[in-house]
Amino acid sequence: MHCVRKVTENLYWVGANDRRLSLFENIHPIPRGVSYNSYLLLDKQTVLFDTVDWSACRQFLENVEYLLDGRPLDYLVINHMEPDHGASIEEILLRYPKTKIISTEKAFMLMRQFGFHIDGRMEEVQEGDTKSFGKHVVTFVSAPMVHWPEAMVTFDTTNGVLFSADAFGSFGALDGKLFNDEVNFDRDWIDDARRYYTNIVGKYGPHVQALLKKAGGIDIKIICPLHGPVWRTDLGYFLDKYGHWSSYEPEEQGVMIVYATMYGNTESAAGVLAAKLVEKGMTNVVMYDVSNTHVSYLISEAFRLSHIVLASVTYNLGIYPVMHNFLMDMKALNLQKRTVAIMENGSWACKSGTLMREFLENEMKDMNVLEEKLTLNSAMNADNLPDMDALADGIIASMKK
């Protein structure tokens, strides 16, 4: 049975939702599932914007067939060739043999690499090219590394719709509510949107900034992403979030305490620090056990907050492995412009703090590591309280600069 929604005049959502998938890209947990968005324009010519993942293909095909109602499909615009959006291309071509694919040179290269039979069906476009489908005229805008090199976005100059590929997307299935003004986004969606951006696109902030600059020159009225809600109101809210994330500026002043503990002693000290920060007036404090929290959530919080406390035991004369993995992910996703405080623990050779500082200062960009540091020998005791107070005071003072 078809399940479609009208986006605006002549334009319809024909995507599908996947609530069975547990890991996006087989890495990131998605407890609320994910949507695969595709859009069908019914103009003088019919145009499908992107397809869906293979897992959702049946629903997608029913949606397209219902709206076409016997009409041929003239064009398939592929903004992004990643398989969660391009896997169903050949199914469309089989059912609609006169369809032409509009996409970039690199996207066509990737289609061939995936084994798609597209010869004679291609119409290659570049930055600034336009195409008329009747009433609607679109322009194509290059968006490389947002987040694959072949990506583009398509802007409908007739109705102000931006088909934004993987930009402005979010984890989470759509529970019948397609539009941002049909949900409480700040309560129910922002964390998934941030986690999606920071882990999928976060590395490519400069490329997103370039796309935002291009977007600033066009009159966007609706944003149609490939995942998550369609934006038709309060676009400035989401554009502001993307401005922060892509420039690596924190959204909020706050402290994220990430601790690596083996027997609970480092965790206990992290809890003391959290309490002292709150007593001193900084109530925006969150704590995470690096061993029990998926790194995608840690990355998302690291992008959100201004300050990070890394509290780690020493393990085999090094950084505790999962803490080291978190550091490597922060580096890989280009996190920068954060203030970091260090707590270290070791029963006979306390090395983790020194090694974490060296990593932050030598391997990452623009990280301010506080001089105040807390060193524990096995467990915290009364002798550590002055250094704990100094650490808390140092964090608070750094927020006032």
N, C-alpha and C positions, 0 to 999 in steps of 0.2 A: 504493500500500500504506500502511495506517495506521501511525502511529508515535506512541504515547501512553505516558504514565507515570502511575502512581498517586501522588498527593501524600499523601493520607490517606483515611480511610474516606469513600467516596461522592464524592471529589473527584479529578479527573484533569487532568493537563497535556495540552492538545490543540494546542499551538502548533507552530511550525516555525522552521527556521533558514535564514539567508541567508548563504552563503559567497561569493556572487558579487558582492555589493554592495561597492564599494571606498570610497565616501564616505557616511557617515551624514549625513542631511539635506543631502547634496551638498556638505558642508563638511569633515567630520572623517574622517580616514583610519581604516578599521577592517580592518587586515590579518588579523584573526581572525574577521571576519564579525560577525554579530549574531543574537540570537534574538528572535523575536516570541512572547511568552508569552500564551496564552489558557487558561482553565480551565473545565471543565465539571463542574457539580454534579448528581449523580443522586439526587434526593430524591423525595418525593411528586410534586413538580414539578421539571422539569429547567431548569437555569439555566446560561447561558453567560456568563462574565465576560470581556468585551472580545473583539475579533477580532484580525486580523493585517494586515500590509501586503499590498497587492495581489500583490506578487511571490511571496508564500508561500501564497496563497489555496487553491490546489489541494490541497496537503498538509493544510492546516487543515480543509478541508471533508471530506476523507476521514477524518480523525481524529474529527470530530464525528459523522459518519454512523455510523462503526463503533461508537462507544460508545452512541449513542442506540438503535441496534439496532431501528429501527422505531418508537421512541417519538417523540412530537412534542417540539419544543423550546418550552417555555412562556415563558421569559424570556431576554432578552439585557440584561445590565447593562453599560453603557458608563461606565467610570470616567474615561476620557480620550479625547477625540475626535480627537486628532492622527492624520493618515492612516496612520501606521505601525501604529496600533491600531484605527482606525475604518474603513479603506478597504473592508473586506469586509462591512460591515453589510448592504448591499442584497443581497449574495449569500445571506446567511443568511435575510433576509426573503423572498426569492424561493423558497427551498427549504423554509422552514418558515412558511407563511402565517399561522399562528395565534400567532406569537411576538409578545410585547409587549416594547418597549424601556423599560428603567428607566434614567433619567439625570437630569441637572440641566437647568434652564431654558436656561442658556447653551449646553450641549452640544446641545440640540435646535435652537437657533438656528444653530449651526455646521453641523449635519447638513443643514439647509435650504440654507445657503450653499454646501455642497458638492453640492447638487442631489439629495439623497436624498429618496425618497418615503416619508414616515413618518407621514402623517396617519392618525389612527385607531389607531396602534400605540404611542402614547406613554403612559408613566406617570411623571410628574415627581415627583422627590423633593428634599427639602431636608435641611440639617444636622439630625441627630438622628432623622430618620424611620427606622422599622423595617419589615421585611417578613419574613413567614414563608413558607417554601417547603415546609413539612412539619415534619420534625425540626429543620431548620436555620432559625435566625432571624438575620437580618443587620441591621446598623445602618449608616447612610450618614453619612460625615463629610466635610465640605467641606475641600478642599485647594487653594484658589485660588492660581495662579501657581506651582504645583509640577507642571509649569511653564507651563501655560496657565490662563487665568482660569476655565475651566469645570470644572477637575479636581476629582474627589472620590476618596476611598478607601472601601472597603466592608469592614466587620469582621463576621465570622461569630462570633456570640456562643456558638454551640454547640460549635465545635471550636477556637476561638482563631486562626483564619486571617485574616490581614489581606491583602486584595487592594489593593496599595499604589500602583497606577498607575505613574507614572514614578519615584517615590521608591524608593530601594534597588535601583536597576537597575545594569546594567553593559553595556559593549560586550563582544563576544565571542560566538561561536556555542557552543551546548551540544554537546559531543562525546559524547552519550549520558549524560552525567553531569548530572543535573538539580539535585541538592542540593549545598549548600555543603560538607557533610561528605563528599562524594564527590570533591572536588577539594582541591588545596593552594591555598587562596584567597590566603593571604598571599604565596605565591610566584608564582602564575600568573594571579591575577585582580585583585589590589588596584589595580594601575596602571591597568587598563582601567576599573575601577569609579570610581576617582578622576577619571580623564580624562572619563568620562561625566558624573559629577555636576558637576564644575567648569565644564565647557563648556556643558552643557545646562541645568542648574538653578542654577549658581553665583551668578548675579545676584540670586536670590531667597532669600538666606539667612534674612532675617527670617520669610518665609512658611514655610520649612522648619522653623525653630525653633518656630513656632506649631503645625505639624503634630506635631513631636516632643513638644511639651507635651501635646497631645491623646493621642498614643500612650502617653505615660507613665501615663495613667489607665485603660488597658484591658489586659487580660491576654493579650498576644499570644504565641502559641506557634509560629506559622509565618508567614513573610512571603512572599507571592507577588507579585513585581514583574512588570512587563511586559517587561523585558529581563534576561537573565542568570540566575544560579542562584536557586533557591528556598531560603530560609533556614529551617532547622528545628532548628539547634543554634547555640550561641554567638551568640545575637542581640545580646548586649551589645557584642561586638566591632564589629559594623557600626554599631550605634547610636552608639557612641563616635566612630567615624570621621565619621558624619554630624553629630555634635555639634561636632567640630572644623571641618569644612568649612563648615557653615552659620553658624557664629559667626566665621569667618575667622581662627580661631586655628591657627597652624602645627602640623602633626603632629610635626615633628622640628626640633631645632636643627641647622642645616646651611646651607651656602652654595651658591647657584645662580649661576654666572657665565654671563651671556648676553652674547655679544660680536658686534658688527657690524664686519666687517673687509673691506677691499677687496683688499688685496695681501698680507695676512698679518701686518702689523706689530702691529695691535691684538690679533690672536689670540695672537701671541707674548707680548705683555705680559700678557694674561689667563692664559696658561699659567704665567708667572712668579709671578703672584699666587696661583694655585692651589697651586703647589709651596710657597710660603712659608706659606700657611695650614695645609697638611698638616704642614710642619716644626714649626709652632707648636702642633700637637696637634689641629687641626680636620680630621679625615679625611673627614667627611661633606660632600664637595665634588663638584659636578657641573658640567660645562661644556657649553654649547650654542652652536652657530653659528646666529644668528637667521635667517640667509639659507637655511640648509639644514634647519632643523627646523620642522615644521609647528607653527603657533601653539597648537594644541590641546594638544600635549605641553608646551610652555612654560608654558601656563596651569596645567596639572596640577601641574607641579613648583613653580610659584610658590605654589600653595595648600599644597603639602607642606612646604616648607622655610621657615625663619624669616628668612633673609637672602638678598638678591638683589644681585648686582653687575651693573650695566649698563655695558658698555664699548662705546662707539660712536665711529666716525669722524664727522667733520663733512662734510655733503654739501649742496652748494648753500646754504651758510651755515645749515644746519638739521641736524636729527637724521637719521641715515641712515634711509631710508624704511621698511625692514622693522622696524627698531627702534622707529620711531614707531608702526607698526602694532601691535607688541606692547604698547606703552604704552596705546594706545587700547583694545585688547582687555582689558587688566587693568582699566582704568577701566570698560569696559562690563560686565564680570563682577563688579564691585564689590569687587575685591581690596583688602584693607586690613590694618592691623596688621603690617606688615613693616618691617624695617630694610633700607635700601638704601644701597649705596656706588656711587660714580660714577667711571668712568675715561673720559677723553675724548681724542680724537686729532684733529689738524688740521695741515696743512702750512703754512697761512698765516693762517687765521682760525678758531681753535678755539672753536666755539660750542656744540657738542653737549652738553657737560656742564652749562652754564648753563641751556640749554633743557630738558634732562631734569629738572634740579632744579625748575625752575619748574613743569613739568607735574606732577611728583609732589606738590609742596607745594600747588598751586593747583587741580588737577583731580581729585585722588584723596583718599581719606579716611585719616586716621590713619597716614600713612607717615612713618617716622623716617629722614630723609636725613642720613647722617653728614657731619660737617664735613670730614673727611679726603677729599681728592680727588687723583687722579693725572691730570696733564695731560701729554700727549705731543706733541711736534712731529715728525711724520712717523714716527719710530721710537724705541723705547726705547733709552736708553744709560745709562752709569754714573751720569750726573748725576741720573737719575730714581730711583735705588735708595733714597735716603732717604725720598722720598715714597711709594714702593712699600712700604717697611717700615712707614711710619706708617699707610698704608691697611690693611695686614694687621693691624697691632696694634689699630687702631681697630675693625675687625670683631670680632676676638677679645674685646676689652674690652667691646663692646656685648652680647656673649653672656653676660657675667657679671653684668649689672645685674639 
